[in-house]
């Protein structure tokens, strides 16, 4: 049986290699475990991560498109997983654990509903595919976008997640994609604290209730001292194979408490990497086709198939394709400052080549992506309601669609 079309029941009762009996530490998204004494805790942690896989029999994408993403949607599903982990950290906390047949919190149900395979879910594959095509169409001209069914890379998916997060007013995330292997601290702080710009323009502003008076003139959603940050960093760690000089640095990323993991994989086969043990990466594999899930009338979601309940997959780190995107989540400014401090400490250690640069302000030689107009402005996509984005995109003669290409 083709691994890409295995059913969930086949997987559940299939043979999986048990977690290794080793004295080496196991790292899962910033948490350290002992495989000899904490195997149950390791499996509970892995099972609690949201597991998005291929699905079949969902509503046609665009009304007339495919009803399954088997064979082409693996990187899109990995993008859903890394963002899903950010939403879990945002609304439930990193220590939250899932248990089968247990009544779940409303926040958890809301998170799952955001990923259901239908056109009006914020982060559904329907939305991801269409926005990916819109991005490509804006760059290359209407009608020349990436066709549905083509494989996507981690950078493309990161850019799409950034655009979609604009519409998620419940989570109010800032999704920042750091390009050119460079994370600019000043740029991120202005994104996460938009009132800084207002404060900088005004004169003689004092502090009021812990924030600047100028911030109080902004809309309520803009006055938060810090908007939770999802930082995605697309990277190339070699040419055709991963450069071994990056291996130790990559491992250290999984040790950071802010880690969301890594999306990447092997050529044309994407995985969501959540940790490592020894020289092996631990990952969730989306290459399993499961039936699409329909929410119940009370908005509850049958959730058992969204959690991987067998030992996680592992692969040698040298098998990793060099094209990846690393993710981090900082709920508060203090967490971001802590992340910066930890990164700088790591850069001072010998052994391993830094994967990206952390700078205080934007270097003069860097030009922002928006300035180059490589991606469409999010406001153009916002002109369309959740219910009609897909239909309008797939009708290339629609006047509204033509506006998007301007």
Secondary structure by P-SEA (a helix, b strand, c coil): cccccccaaaaaacccccccccccccccccbbbbccccaaaaaaaaaacccccccccccccccccccccccccaaaaaaaaaaaaaaaaacccccccccccccccaaaaaaaaaccccccccccaaaaaaaaaaaaaaaccccccccccccccaaaaaaaaaaaacccccccccccccccccccaaaaaaaaccaaaaaaaccccccccccccccccccccccccccccbbbbbbbcccccccccaaaaaaaaaacccccbbbbccccbbbbbccccccbbbbbbccccccbbbbccccccccccccccccbbbbbcccccccbbbbbbbccaaaaaaaaaaaaaaaacccccccbbbbcccccccccccccccccccccccccccccaaaaaaccccaaaaaaac
